Amino acid sequence: MSMATAVSKPVSLFRLDGGAAEAELVSIEAGQVTNDTEVDLSGTRARLVAGRFRTEVPQWLPHASALTGAELALSSELPFAVLLVPRPPWTYAVTWGAGHLVLNDEHIEQGFGLLFGIRRLDPLELGLVASAALDASARATQTSIPGGGDLSAFRLEPYGDLVNRLAGPADLTDLTYGRVTGRRHRIRAGNSVWLPLAKEPRAFLADLDAVGAVVDEPDSHSALRFVAQTRPLDRHDRLLPTLERRLAETLGGAGHGPLGLAWPSAAVHDAEQAGSFRVAGLGPGGPFAVAGRLELAHLTDRLAEIEPAHRGKALRAGRIVPCADEAGEVEAGASIQVARWLLFETTIDHVRYVFHQGRWYRIGETYVRQLREQVTALLERRFDWPEVAWVPSGAPDDEHRYCRLVAGEPGFLCLDKDFASTPLHPRFELCDLLGPGNELIHVKWLGRATAASHLFTQALVSADALSHEPEALAQLAGKVAPDRAVTEAPRTVVLAAAGRSWRIEELFTLSQVALLRLDRAVRGMQATLRFADIPYIPKQRRHARPVRRRGRS
């Protein structure tokens, strides 16, 4: 037996709410438990719960048997054990096997393991980084480098990426393992941390206290400290009632921060294709359908009729489902909580909080200040726009009509709806308008939070194709000939917006993040991003209509 395994053994360590009753920390059925007893750890009373989960025959087994003719018997038992150790003000949970499945998620400290990893992982030898984009795309990525790499190798976004897990060699000199072996150990850090803890009870308790002390250290020395700048709020966070109140009041017209509509990640495709949206369960008045585009006011009009104290509950009770027809009768997607369709931001004590996809996130003061400074400088790159106003008609081809109108100005060519195709991009728009200096101009009415995301994506796909695929450049040249010659990828990309101006005060933090990402990508293609404010007349929104047919809600 090696020195390391003699003194320590890797386990999964969680930190739970120490103020909760012990019975609330685990969720298990009586038939699953084979051992539930108090144990003494060198004078500390702990609780050991062990047992097994019985897994039934999987639903896919008949299909596999029918295809192969093989008789498969795959039901089994999953053993688990959990050791609950009170160390006020927290309770630590050590899990073995499937033990993590019995912990009550409501009492788990979110990001606890990450806080340890930020302070002890070697940022030059990370082995794994898993993250999700905190924007309308809800993009999720996981990158592994077996030999380890520094931060730049993982292409981490310092702004806007919610890091969920990290793995790599860590300095464990605070723990028994590090003191005895003098070596580092590869740990995994997320909501829990997987690391070696001492086998002997007294040393084990000392290790728990050492982990807590590390988490409480300042992180100013760490190159990974930006990971903690954007974190989901714990369900028991003291500010949650205040944030919920601000959201509820803003839904009724109060101005605690910008409020917008953002499609849930699970509904993006269905919402794009929908002929209408049916809203059900959102307060009194019954279900109603919205033909065409769903607008924020369709929801806030109904929510304003509900008492502020009950609006939060209504958000979670209400459901929105995309429909194929205009009457809201033919469902074409999943029924999703109204709360997950909203985007809201507010500031408390210089810290920014974001309500996104039904959950609250904290964005640190330093993050917001640096982000605003960079985006403000970026928005100063302007493109002169002709004095042609966008007057909304309410027609589905409104954007195309406006582009054709601008194309009547000297030097502008309309390419809206004139699609290109390459091996990597089967169907995309090179631009909506080509400017007098061969600028790639992308036009959008920014009425919803997702509209900005779509605009950024369109610009990125076009610039990428023209920079890396000869077929794209050849098609652009063919589309504009004989009016002009295009022999190289345009070096200016213009974002032209109506419905909202390119001012820092009118952009959600998440849109600012996406904008910096786009600028970085465009610069990598040797091009420059510029901005234009389109003169416009505000839209007259469509009215919702009540529906009598009640579908899934």
C-alpha positions in Angstrom: 0.0 0.0 0.0 1.4 3.4 -1.0 1.9 6.2 1.5 -0.9 8.2 -0.1 -3.6 5.4 0.1 -2.5 4.5 3.6 -3.5 7.9 5.0 -6.2 9.3 2.6 -8.8 8.2 0.1 -10.5 10.3 -2.6 -14.2 11.0 -2.0 -16.9 13.4 -3.1 -17.4 16.2 -0.6 -20.4 18.5 -0.6 -21.2 21.4 1.8 -24.8 21.7 2.9 -26.9 24.2 4.8 -26.0 23.8 8.4 -29.2 25.5 9.6 -31.5 22.9 8.0 -32.8 20.0 10.0 -30.8 16.9 9.4 -33.8 15.0 8.1 -34.2 17.5 5.3 -30.6 17.1 4.0 -31.3 13.7 2.4 -34.2 12.4 0.3 -34.6 8.7 0.6 -37.3 6.1 1.0 -37.4 3.7 3.9 -37.1 0.6 1.6 -33.8 1.9 0.2 -31.9 2.2 3.5 -30.0 -0.7 5.0 -28.1 1.4 7.6 -29.0 4.7 9.3 -27.0 5.3 12.5 -25.2 7.9 14.5 -21.4 7.5 14.6 -18.7 9.2 16.7 -15.9 10.8 14.8 -13.3 11.7 17.5 -16.0 13.4 19.6 -18.1 14.7 16.8 -21.5 13.2 16.3 -22.1 12.3 12.6 -24.8 10.4 10.7 -24.1 7.5 8.4 -26.8 6.5 5.9 -26.3 3.6 3.5 -28.4 1.5 1.3 -29.2 0.7 -2.3 -31.4 1.9 -5.2 -33.2 -0.8 -7.1 -33.1 0.0 -10.8 -36.0 -1.4 -12.9 -35.7 -2.8 -16.4 -34.9 0.1 -18.7 -37.5 1.2 -21.2 -35.2 0.7 -24.2 -34.5 -2.9 -23.3 -37.4 -4.4 -25.5 -36.1 -2.4 -28.5 -32.6 -3.7 -28.1 -33.8 -7.3 -27.6 -36.1 -7.1 -30.7 -33.3 -5.8 -32.9 -30.7 -8.3 -31.7 -32.7 -11.3 -30.6 -30.7 -11.3 -27.4 -32.3 -11.8 -24.0 -31.0 -9.0 -21.7 -31.4 -8.9 -17.9 -30.1 -5.5 -16.9 -32.0 -4.6 -13.7 -29.6 -4.1 -10.8 -28.9 -2.4 -7.5 -26.9 0.8 -7.0 -25.2 1.0 -3.5 -24.8 4.3 -1.8 -23.5 5.7 1.4 -23.6 9.3 2.9 -21.8 10.6 5.9 -23.2 13.8 7.3 -20.8 15.7 9.5 -21.9 18.9 11.3 -19.2 21.6 11.3 -21.1 24.8 12.1 -22.3 26.8 10.3 -22.2 24.1 7.7 -22.9 20.4 7.4 -20.4 18.5 5.2 -21.6 15.4 3.3 -19.1 12.7 2.1 -20.7 10.4 -0.5 -19.7 7.0 -1.9 -21.3 5.2 -4.8 -24.6 6.7 -5.7 -24.7 8.8 -2.5 -24.9 12.1 -4.3 -28.4 11.1 -5.5 -29.9 11.1 -2.0 -28.8 14.6 -1.1 -31.5 17.3 -1.2 -30.4 19.7 -3.9 -32.2 22.6 -2.2 -29.6 22.5 0.7 -26.4 22.0 -1.4 -24.2 25.0 -1.5 -23.9 25.8 -5.2 -20.3 26.1 -6.5 -18.7 25.0 -3.3 -16.2 22.8 -5.0 -15.4 25.5 -7.6 -14.5 27.9 -4.7 -11.9 25.4 -3.5 -10.7 24.7 -7.1 -10.2 28.4 -7.8 -7.8 28.7 -4.9 -5.9 25.5 -5.3 -6.0 24.3 -8.9 -2.9 24.9 -11.1 -4.2 27.3 -13.8 -1.3 26.2 -16.1 -2.2 22.5 -16.1 -6.0 22.3 -16.2 -7.3 19.0 -17.5 -11.0 19.8 -17.9 -13.3 22.8 -18.1 -17.1 22.6 -18.5 -19.1 25.7 -19.0 -22.4 27.1 -20.3 -23.0 30.4 -22.0 -25.1 32.8 -19.9 -27.0 34.2 -22.9 -29.9 33.4 -25.2 -28.0 30.6 -26.9 -27.6 28.5 -23.7 -24.5 26.9 -25.4 -22.8 24.2 -23.3 -19.3 23.0 -23.8 -16.8 20.6 -22.1 -13.2 20.5 -23.1 -10.6 18.0 -21.9 -6.9 18.1 -22.4 -5.4 14.9 -21.0 -1.9 16.4 -20.7 -3.2 19.6 -19.1 -3.1 23.1 -20.5 -3.4 26.7 -19.4 -6.5 28.9 -19.6 -5.9 30.0 -23.2 -6.0 26.4 -24.4 -9.6 26.1 -23.3 -10.8 29.3 -25.1 -12.6 30.3 -21.9 -14.6 33.5 -22.1 -13.7 35.8 -19.2 -17.2 37.3 -19.5 -20.4 35.4 -19.9 -19.4 31.8 -19.5 -20.8 30.1 -16.4 -18.1 27.6 -15.5 -19.6 24.5 -14.0 -16.7 22.1 -13.5 -12.9 22.2 -13.4 -10.4 19.4 -13.1 -6.6 19.2 -12.8 -3.7 18.9 -10.4 -4.2 20.9 -7.1 -2.0 22.0 -4.2 -3.2 20.1 -1.2 -0.6 21.1 1.4 -3.5 22.2 3.7 -4.7 18.6 3.9 -3.3 15.4 5.3 -2.6 14.0 1.9 -0.4 17.0 0.9 1.4 17.1 4.2 2.2 13.4 4.2 3.1 12.9 0.5 4.3 16.3 -0.5 2.6 15.8 -3.8 -0.3 17.4 -5.7 -3.4 15.4 -6.6 -5.8 15.7 -9.5 -9.2 16.9 -8.2 -12.6 17.6 -9.7 -14.4 20.7 -8.7 -18.1 21.7 -9.2 -20.9 21.9 -6.7 -18.8 19.2 -4.9 -15.1 18.6 -4.8 -13.5 15.2 -5.4 -10.3 15.0 -3.4 -8.4 12.7 -0.9 -9.5 13.0 2.7 -7.9 11.3 5.7 -9.0 7.9 6.9 -8.4 8.5 10.6 -11.3 10.4 12.2 -9.3 13.2 13.9 -7.3 13.9 10.8 -10.5 13.6 8.7 -12.2 16.4 10.7 -9.1 18.5 10.4 -9.2 18.0 6.6 -12.8 19.2 6.5 -11.9 22.3 8.5 -8.9 22.9 6.1 -11.2 22.7 3.1 -13.5 25.3 4.6 -10.6 27.6 5.5 -9.4 27.4 1.9 -12.9 28.3 0.5 -13.0 31.3 2.9 -9.6 32.6 1.7 -9.4 35.7 -0.6 -9.1 34.6 -4.3 -7.1 37.7 -5.5 -4.0 35.7 -6.1 -5.8 33.2 -8.5 -5.9 33.4 -12.2 -9.2 31.5 -12.0 -10.9 34.0 -9.8 -13.1 35.2 -12.7 -14.9 31.8 -12.4 -16.6 33.1 -9.2 -17.7 36.4 -10.7 -20.8 34.8 -12.3 -22.6 32.3 -10.1 -26.2 31.0 -9.7 -27.8 32.2 -6.5 -28.5 29.6 -3.8 -32.2 29.1 -3.2 -31.8 30.4 0.3 -29.8 33.5 -0.6 -30.8 36.4 1.7 -31.3 38.7 -1.3 -33.7 36.3 -3.2 -36.9 37.9 -1.7 -35.7 41.3 -2.7 -34.9 40.2 -6.2 -38.2 38.5 -6.6 -40.0 41.6 -5.4 -38.1 43.8 -7.9 -39.0 41.4 -10.7 -42.6 41.3 -9.7 -42.8 45.1 -9.5 -41.1 45.6 -12.8 -43.5 43.2 -14.5 -46.2 45.7 -13.4 -44.4 48.7 -14.8 -41.9 49.7 -12.1 -38.4 50.4 -13.4 -35.9 48.3 -11.3 -34.0 47.4 -14.4 -34.3 46.2 -18.0 -36.9 43.5 -18.7 -37.0 41.5 -21.9 -38.2 38.4 -23.7 -35.7 35.6 -24.3 -36.6 32.2 -25.7 -35.7 29.2 -23.5 -33.0 27.0 -24.9 -35.4 24.1 -25.3 -37.9 26.2 -27.3 -35.6 28.1 -29.7 -36.3 26.0 -32.8 -40.1 25.6 -32.1 -40.4 29.4 -31.4 -38.7 30.3 -34.7 -41.2 28.2 -36.7 -44.3 29.0 -34.6 -47.4 30.5 -36.2 -48.7 31.5 -32.8 -48.1 31.1 -29.0 -50.6 29.8 -26.5 -50.3 31.1 -22.9 -52.2 29.3 -20.2 -52.3 29.4 -16.4 -51.1 33.0 -16.2 -53.5 34.4 -13.7 -57.3 35.0 -14.2 -58.8 35.4 -17.6 -58.1 32.0 -19.1 -55.7 30.9 -21.8 -55.0 33.2 -24.8 -53.2 33.0 -28.1 -50.8 35.4 -29.8 -50.6 35.2 -33.6 -47.2 35.8 -35.1 -44.5 37.0 -32.8 -44.8 36.8 -29.0 -44.0 40.2 -27.4 -43.1 41.1 -23.8 -46.3 43.2 -23.4 -48.5 40.2 -24.1 -47.2 38.8 -20.8 -46.9 41.9 -18.8 -50.4 43.1 -19.6 -51.8 39.9 -18.0 -49.3 40.0 -15.1 -50.1 43.6 -14.3 -53.6 42.5 -13.4 -52.2 40.2 -10.7 -51.2 41.5 -7.2 -47.4 42.0 -7.1 -47.1 39.5 -4.2 -48.6 36.8 -6.4 -46.8 37.5 -9.7 -43.8 35.3 -8.9 -46.1 32.3 -8.3 -48.0 33.1 -11.5 -44.7 33.2 -13.5 -44.0 29.6 -12.4 -47.6 28.4 -12.8 -48.1 29.9 -16.3 -47.0 28.0 -19.4 -46.2 29.0 -23.0 -46.4 26.6 -25.9 -45.5 27.4 -29.6 -48.3 26.4 -32.0 -48.2 25.7 -35.7 -51.4 27.5 -36.5 -52.3 31.2 -35.9 -55.2 30.3 -33.5 -53.1 28.6 -30.8 -54.7 25.2 -31.3 -52.1 23.0 -32.9 -49.2 22.5 -30.5 -45.8 22.5 -32.1 -43.5 22.4 -29.1 -43.2 21.8 -25.4 -45.2 23.7 -22.8 -42.6 25.7 -20.8 -42.9 27.8 -17.7 -43.5 31.5 -18.4 -40.6 32.4 -16.0 -38.1 30.8 -18.4 -39.1 33.2 -21.3 -38.1 36.3 -19.4 -34.9 38.1 -18.9 -34.4 40.7 -16.2 -31.5 42.6 -14.7 -31.2 44.7 -11.6 -28.4 46.1 -9.4 -28.1 46.0 -5.6 -25.0 47.5 -3.8 -23.1 47.7 -7.1 -23.6 44.1 -7.9 -25.6 43.0 -11.0 -28.2 40.2 -10.8 -29.7 38.5 -13.8 -32.9 36.5 -14.0 -32.3 34.1 -16.9 -34.1 30.9 -18.0 -36.0 30.9 -14.6 -33.0 31.3 -12.4 -31.1 34.1 -10.7 -27.4 34.7 -11.3 -25.0 37.1 -9.5 -22.5 39.1 -11.6 -19.8 40.8 -9.6 -19.1 44.5 -9.6 -15.7 44.2 -11.2 -17.2 42.1 -14.0 -19.9 44.7 -14.8 -17.5 47.7 -14.7 -15.0 46.1 -17.0 -17.7 44.8 -19.3 -19.4 48.3 -19.7 -16.0 50.0 -20.3 -15.1 47.6 -23.1 -18.6 47.7 -24.8 -18.8 51.5 -24.5 -15.6 51.8 -26.4 -16.7 49.3 -28.9 -20.0 51.1 -29.6 -18.1 54.3 -30.6 -17.2 52.6 -33.9 -20.0 54.1 -36.0 -21.3 53.7 -39.6 -23.1 56.6 -41.2 -26.7 55.5 -42.0 -28.9 57.2 -44.6 -31.9 59.2 -43.4 -34.4 56.4 -44.3 -36.9 55.6 -41.5 -38.1 52.1 -40.8 -41.9 52.4 -40.5 -43.2 49.0 -39.3 -46.0 47.5 -41.4 -46.7 44.5 -39.3 -46.1 42.2 -42.3 -43.8 39.1 -41.9 -41.5 40.6 -44.6 -41.1 43.9 -42.8 -37.3 43.7 -42.7 -37.0 42.8 -46.4 -39.2 45.8 -47.3 -37.0 48.1 -45.3 -33.8 46.7 -46.9 -35.2 47.3 -50.4 -36.0 50.9 -49.4 -32.5 51.5 -48.2 -31.2 49.9 -51.4 -32.6 52.9 -53.3 -29.9 55.0 -51.7 -26.6 55.5 -53.6 -24.1 52.6 -53.2 -26.4 50.2 -51.3 -27.4 46.7 -52.6 -30.1 44.6 -51.1 -29.1 40.9 -50.5 -31.7 40.1 -47.9 -33.3 36.7 -48.5 -30.7 36.0 -51.2 -29.2 33.0 -49.5 -25.8 31.5 -50.0 -24.6 27.9 -49.5 -21.3 26.3 -48.7 -20.2 22.9 -47.4 -19.9 24.2 -43.8 -22.9 26.5 -44.0 -25.7 25.0 -46.1 -28.0 28.0 -46.0 -27.2 31.5 -44.7 -27.4 35.2 -45.6 -24.1 36.9 -46.6 -25.7 40.1 -45.5 -28.9 42.1 -45.6 -27.3 45.0 -47.4 -24.0 45.6 -49.1 -22.7 49.1 -48.3 -21.1 51.6 -50.7 -17.6 50.4 -49.5 -18.6 46.7 -49.7 -19.5 46.7 -46.0 -21.5 43.7 -44.9 -24.6 45.2 -43.3 -26.9 43.1 -41.1 -30.2 44.6 -40.2 -32.5 43.7 -37.3 -35.4 45.2 -35.3 -34.3 44.6 -31.7 -37.6 44.2 -30.0 -36.7 41.1 -28.1 -33.6 39.9 -26.2 -33.2 37.0 -28.6 -33.2 39.4 -31.7 -29.7 40.7 -30.8 -28.5 37.1 -30.4 -29.8 36.2 -33.9 -28.2 39.4 -35.4 -24.8 38.5 -33.8 -25.1 34.9 -35.1 -25.9 36.0 -38.6 -22.9 38.4 -38.7 -20.6 35.7 -37.3 -21.6 33.0 -39.8 -21.3 35.4 -42.7 -17.8 36.7 -41.7 -16.6 33.2 -41.0 -17.8 31.8 -44.3 -16.3 34.7 -46.4 -13.0 34.4 -44.6 -12.5 30.7 -44.8 -14.6 29.3 -47.7 -13.8 30.4 -51.2 -17.3 29.3 -52.3 -18.9 32.0 -50.2 -16.7 34.8 -51.6 -17.4 33.6 -55.2 -21.2 33.6 -54.5 -21.0 37.1 -53.1 -19.1 38.3 -56.2 -21.7 36.7 -58.4 -24.6 38.2 -56.6 -23.4 41.8 -56.9 -22.0 41.6 -60.4 -22.1 43.6 -62.7 -22.8 46.5 -60.3 -19.4 46.1 -58.6 -16.4 43.8 -58.2 -15.7 41.9 -55.0 -12.3 40.3 -55.0 -11.7 39.8 -51.3 -13.7 39.3 -48.1 -15.1 42.6 -46.9 -13.2 44.2 -44.0 -16.2 45.9 -42.3 -19.1 44.3 -40.7 -22.0 46.6 -39.7 -24.8 45.9 -37.2 -27.7 48.2 -38.0 -30.6 48.2 -35.5 -34.1 49.7 -35.1 -36.4 49.4 -32.1 -33.4 50.1 -29.8 -30.3 52.2 -30.2 -26.7 51.1 -29.8 -26.2 52.6 -26.3 -24.8 50.8 -23.3 -27.9 51.7 -21.3 -30.2 49.9 -23.7 -28.2 46.6 -23.9 -28.7 43.7 -21.5 -25.5 42.6 -19.8 -25.9 39.2 -21.7 -26.1 41.1 -25.0 -23.0 43.0 -24.1 -21.2 39.7 -23.4 -22.2 38.3 -26.8 -21.1 41.5 -28.5 -17.6 41.3 -27.1 -17.4 37.7 -28.3 -18.5 38.7 -31.8 -16.0 41.6 -31.9 -13.2 39.2 -30.9 -14.2 36.7 -33.6 -14.5 39.4 -36.3 -11.1 40.9 -35.4 -9.7 37.4 -35.7 -10.9 37.4 -39.4 -9.1 40.7 -40.0 -12.4 42.7 -40.1 -13.8 45.6 -38.0 -17.2 45.7 -36.4 -19.2 49.0 -36.7 -22.7 50.1 -35.6 -25.6 52.0 -37.1 -28.8 53.4 -35.5 -31.7 53.1 -37.9 -34.3 55.9 -37.6 -37.7 54.2 -36.8 -41.3 54.6 -35.8 -42.3 52.4 -32.8 -44.2 49.2 -33.6 -47.8 48.8 -32.8 -48.0 45.4 -31.2 -50.6 42.8 -32.1 -53.3 42.1 -29.5 -53.7 38.7 -27.9 -56.9 36.7 -28.5 -58.6 34.4 -25.9 -58.8 30.7 -26.8 -61.3 28.3 -25.6 -59.5 25.1 -26.5 -57.3 24.1 -23.6 -54.3 21.9 -24.6 -51.4 20.7 -22.5 -50.6 23.4 -20.0 
